[in-house]
Amino acid sequence: MTDRDDGLRRAVRAALAEPIVGGGHPTVALVRRHRGELTRFFADELGYRLDAARAGVVRLAKLPGPGHEPRGLASRAGRPFDGRRYALTCLVLASAESAGERTTLARLFEDVSLRATGVDGLAWQSDVAADRRVFIHAVQAAVDLGVLELADGDEERFARGHPGGDALYRIDRERLALLPTAPQPPSLAAGPEDVAREAYPDTEDGRVRRRRHRVTRALVEQPVVYHDDLTDDEREYLRSQRGRLERLLADKVGLILEVRAEGWVAVDETGELTDLRWPDYGAANTTALRLCDELRCRQSRGEPAVWPWPEVVAFTRSLAAEYAGAWKQGTDTTAGAHLLATEAIGILTAARLVAGRQDGVVARPAAARYAAAPAGATISAGGTEQMSIVTPPDHQQEAEA
């Protein structure tokens, strides 16, 4: 591989791992150095649009493919955003758009309060302490998205309503302008579903491009691609183009395509392309591994496929007793176990190992590849019993003919 090919592959991986970067990040220079080839690669193979025209920021506008599991935003305490928090985040971004290069927390609060009155169905009041906290979550989301940068002050004092509590922010207007991404302008869409709908020509070439984009996105973006994620036409395309896809993924993205009994996995041996670190230490990660292992055991015992949610919570509560002294207080209560189980199932859902249903949780095929085994019952520096991962002998990799 030439130095240029290696540089191109590093640029592809950098853009996929962090789709919007700026502020002097080394990815900006790397992507801009190869922007012509990158623009063609992303457009041709994945249907993604690359914007690298600005010197200070680059944006890879991704679009969902088969098996997409949206995770959304969360507060810094790990609480998933609800509709109110998403609405407030949009209002915060709109307020930042109408501001100059800087703004203050008090100014944002005043402007968002005014805008919120014009949003039908938004149950938010500026004089309610709990709603003030929701506003802070929205501002912090804008900070985490890189649109706002805290320059001075204290968000917490403002959240608590302390006199004089305020904060000063710098606004990254280039990042703000590139943040929204959709196949078509939202103002031209008939409804939310139409915003994300991609338009391909109703021709053979259009159908071929759509099929290629969907299959390649699934392989590049998803931890596991199951057979039922794809249409018959897409599965046939993947099988017939397997050699080409293997070369493409290896040469351009640094991924190794594996064909398994349940579907396909594009393996990144470095682990750099994922933002989901699991298995890992910590209460939620350990719980996720133990829940995954119990689902596997339930299957081997011939128990029903659906694990009722009350039983999941009860099992999690029993883990809290097992890890007493290592986990924080409260996880041994029903409410605490419910929160911990919800977070753990969220991890497994993102890894595409389980599926949540109204009546409980169901293991997906790839969950059978994980088993938890105590590693000498030792305690890690973080206070969590170390767990090892083993592959059950009856679930070894099974390649298709």
Secondary structure, DSSP 8 states (H G I E B T S, - for coil): --HHHHHHHHHHHHHHH-SEEETT-HHHHHHHHTHHHHHHHIIIII--EEE--SSSEEEEE----TT------B-TTS-B--HHHHHHHHHHHHHHHHS-SEEEHHHHHHHHHHHHTTSTT----TT-HHHHHHHHHHHHHHHHTTSEEEEEE-HHHHHTT-TT--EEEEE-HHHHHHS---SS-GGG-SSHHHHT-----SSHHHHHHHHHHHHHHHHHH-S-EEGGGS-HHHHHHHHHTHHHHHHHIIIII--EEEEETTEEEEE-TT-TT-S---S-SSHHHHHHHHHHHHHHHHHHTT--SEE-HHHHHHHHHHHHHHTTTTS-TTTTSHHHHHHHHHHHHHHHHHTTSEEEETTEEEE-GGGGG-EEEEEEEEE-TTS-EEEEEE--GGG------
